[in-house]
């Protein structure tokens, strides 16, 4: 463990030096990448440095305690401090082990989130827009980076589909319970009689695929380019910048047209494609496990109705844990931590009961 921590500390010092280089600051993408790495390992480095400082102090105190010529009263004080110092060091060592174990866990993976309109016509599309804004606010609250991958706009201002990535430590932990059917109950602006309308949207949360997770043979890809289009099908670009990629073995199709650059759209589409294929593999594995495991919280069953947003009552209910809050406005502003905590606790309880 300590050899790994030494290497992390060396890397931290390297990054600290690089980030102070004015030349690097000109390269925005590289600077952000290194700054993120620097931030991610900062907690471990600070704790390790504290651990080394306390260990040095303990060694000095133990030497003082063993000095027979030392003042008796001072010796008693030293012997009193030693157990307290040992306890702090033990606690720090435990925290460091936990940090190192958590470095590569799935909970810290970046995610790609797909929101699609379900039943409810135009109102369902508007609801997709509401959810997309809610998740953006939620990510902002936790200092995660959001990147729009693809957005299929509707004529009334919503989305038929919104796909975006979320990057940052703990992103998957924060989003993994959002997969499923979300339901909204409210009076649409176009409803003259004031009748409450029910609409749905489906959310799929997938761990973003890394290059080590999946390798795709270029020969298995069919790539088409065309002009971007907006709501109603009208052309919004004069060049063939939009990209459609089909993975022939799985018939998986991804389209990206948000960027003006064909290369950027192609790279985004490939990221989504790899993530969908990897997620399909994980879903297939999930289907093979026991019914008991599949019924646990957080398995990502996307056909299950998981949450209802009721506008007239200002109520949001998560049906998996029976949690209801009457703070609809706060939830739509990204205040989802109460739901995440309840779902996480329920999952831990079920996991404990199964062991």
N, C-alpha and C positions, 0 to 999 in steps of 0.2 A: 504493500500500500504506500509506504513512504517513498519508495523509488518513483512510483507514479506521481506522487505529489511533488517531488523534486522536479520532475520533468514538466509538470503543469506550471510550477513557479517559474522555471526557466522560460517557458513559452510566454508567460505573462509579462516577464521583463522584456522579451523580444518585441512583443506587441506594443508595450508601452513606448519603447524606443521608436518603432515604426510609425505609430500614430502621431508622434511629434514631428515627423518629417513633413515639411510644407509641400514637397513634391507629391506625396501620397494623397494629400488633401484634394489635389486637382482631379484625381481618379475617384469619383464619387462612389461608384459601385464597389471597388476594391476597399475603399476606406470604410464603407458601411459594413462590409463583410468582416473585416478585421476588428472593427469596433464592436460588432455583435459577439465575436469570439472572445474578445477582451472582457466584455461584460459578463458573458456566460461563465467564465472560469474565475471571475473576481471573488465570489463568495468563498470558494474552496481555498484560494490563495490566501485571503485574509484570515480565515480560520487556521490554516496551516502555519502561517507566520505567528499567530497568537499561540498556537500549540508549541512551537519551537521556543518562543520567549518564555512561556511558563515552565517548560521543561528545563531551560537553562536556570531559571530562578529556583526550581526544585533542587537541582543538583547543587547549587550554592548553599541552600539551606541545609541540605543533608550533610554537607561538609562542615558547616558551622556546628550542627548538632553533634557531630562526632569529635569536635575539638574540646578536649577535656579542660584546657586552660581558659576557656571562654567563661564570661560572667554567668553565674548560675541563673539569675533572673532573666537575662537575655536568652539563655539556653532554653528556658521554659517557653518563652514567646516563640522562639524558632520552632520548637517541637509542636506547638499548637497550630502554627501556620502550615506545617507540612501536610497533615491530612486534608485540610481545605484545598491546598494547591493540587494534591493528587486527585481529588474529586473533580476539580475543574478540568484537569488534563484528561481524565477518563471520559468525562462528558464530551469534551472537544473531539477526542478520538472517535467516539461513537457517531458524532455529527459528521465527521470527515468520512467515515466508512459509508454512512448513509448517502452523502453527497456523491461519492464515487460510484456507488451502486446505481444511483439515479441518473448518472450521466447518459447512459445508453438505453434507458427504459422507453417504452412506447409512449408514455405520458408526455415526454418532451419532444415528440416528433412534430414536424410541421404538418398541416392538414390542408386538404382541398375540400371545400364545402359547395354542394350543389343544391340550389333551391328551385323547385319547379311548381308551377301553378297546378292545382288539382281541380276539384269540382267548384263551380261558382262563377264561371265566366270571367268577365272583366274584373269583378271584385276579387277573385282569386289572384289575378295578376297584381292588383294593387297590394294585396296581402303579402305577396312575395317581396315587393318593394319595402314593406314595413319590416319584414323579417331581416332583409338584407341590411337595412339601416340599423336595426337592433343589434345585429351581430357585429357591425362596424363599431358601434358605440361600446359594445362589450369588449372587443379586442383593444380599443383605444384605452379603456379603463385599466387593462392589464399590460399596456405598452407592447402589444403584439403588432406586427406589421401586416397590413391587409393589401393584397394585390388583386385587382379585378382581372379575371381570366377571360370571361365571356359573359355578355349580357344581351338577352333577346328581348328588346323593349316591346311594349304594347302601345296601341294608339291612345289609350287613356292614361298613360303615365306609369304603368306598372311594368312587371317583367313576366314573360312566359317562363323564362329561365334565367337564373343568375348564378354564375360560377366564380368563386374567388378562392385565393389561398390565404392562409394565416400562418405567419412565421413567428417563432419566439418560444422561449422555454416555457413548457407547460401548456402549449397550444392544444395538443390532443386531449390532455387531461381536462381542459376547460370546455372543449367542444364535443367530446365523445358521446355525451348523453343526448345530443340534439337530433340524432337520426330518428326519423319517424314522420308520422303525419301530424301536422299542426293545424288546429281548427280555429277559425275566428267567427264570432257571432256579433253582428252589428247592423245598423241601418245604413245602407249605402246612400251616397249623396244623390243618386238617381232614383231612389225609392220615394215616390210622392206620398204613399200611404203610411210611411213610417214603420213598415213591417221589418222585423229583424231577419237578416239574411245570414245563412251559414255557408262559409267557403272553407276550402282546405288548401294546404300547400305541403309538399313532401320535401324533407331535408335529408340529404345523404352526406355524412361526414366520413372522409377517407384519409388515412395517413398518406401523406405525399410520398410517392415512390422515390427511393434513392437509386443511383446508378448500380449500387451493389445488390439491390433488391430484385431487379428484373432487367434482362437484356433482350432487346428487340432486334431481330434481323431486318435490316432495311429492305430486303427483298419481300418481306411480309407486309410492307406498307404501300398503300395506294394514296398518292397525294394529288389533290385537285386544287386549283386556284381560281378565284372568281372575284367579282366586284362586290364590295360590302353593300348591304342593304339595311334600311331602317324600317320603322313601323309601316305596315301596309305594303312592303316590298319595294319601296322606291330606292333607287340607287343613291348612295351617299358618298361614293368615291369614284374617281375616274380611272383608277388603276386596279389591276387584279391583285389586291393585297390580302383579301380574305382567303383562308386556307381550310380545306377539309381533308382530314387524314382518316383512312380506313385501315384497321388492322385486319387483314384478310383471314387469318386462322380463327379469330373470335368474332368477326363481323362487328367489332367495336368501332363506332364512328364519332369523331370529335370535330367540331367546327369552331374556329376562332376568327373574328373579324373586327375586334375592337381597336386594334392598333393600325396605324397607317402603313407600317412596315410589314411586308410579307414575311420577312425573316422572324420578326418578333411574334407574329401570329403563329408561325410554324413552331417556334420553340415553346410557346404557351400550349399549343394543341398537343405537342408531344408529351409535355408534363402531365396534362390531364389524361391523355391516353394511357400512359404508363401507370398512373395512379388508379384508373378505372380497372385495368387488367389485373393489377396486384390486388385490388379490393375484391374483384370477382373471385380470385383464387382463395382469398381469406373467407369470403362468404361460402364458398363451396366446402371449405374445411369445416366451417361452423355447422353446416347442414349435416355433417357426418357425426358430430358429437351427440351426446345423450340429450334427451328432452329436458332433463333437469338443468343442464348447462345452458341450453338455448333459452330457458325461461328466466335466466338471471338478468338483473338490471345491467344495462350497458352493452348488450350484445349487438346492438345496431340493427334491430329488426325494423325495416323501413315500411312495413305494411301496418304497423301498430299505431293507433291514435295515442299520442303521448301527452299532448297539452292543448288546452282550450283557452282562448283569449276572448273574454266576454266584455264588450265595450259598455253596454248599458249598466252593468253592475260593477264596472272597473275591476273585474275579477280575472285572475289567471290561475288555472288549476293544472297541476301535473298529475295525470291519472296513474302513473306508475307507483308513486309514493303517497298519493292522496293529499298532496300539499296544495293549499289554496291561499293566495295572497290577494288582498284588495288594494293593490298598488300597480294597476295596469300601466300608468304613465311611466313609473320608474322602471318597470320591466322593459318597456319599449325603448327606454333610454339606455338599455344595456345592463341593467342591474339583475344579473342572472345568478349571482353567487349563492343566494339562498337555495335555489333549486339544485345547483351543482353540489353543494354541501350535503343536502338531503339525499340525493341520488347516490353520491359517493358513500355515505354512511350506510345506506340500504344495501349497496353492493358488497361492502365489507362485511356486513352482518350475514348476508346470504353465503358469502364465501367462507366465513367462520363456521356457520352451521353445517356446511357441506364437508368440512374437514373432521 
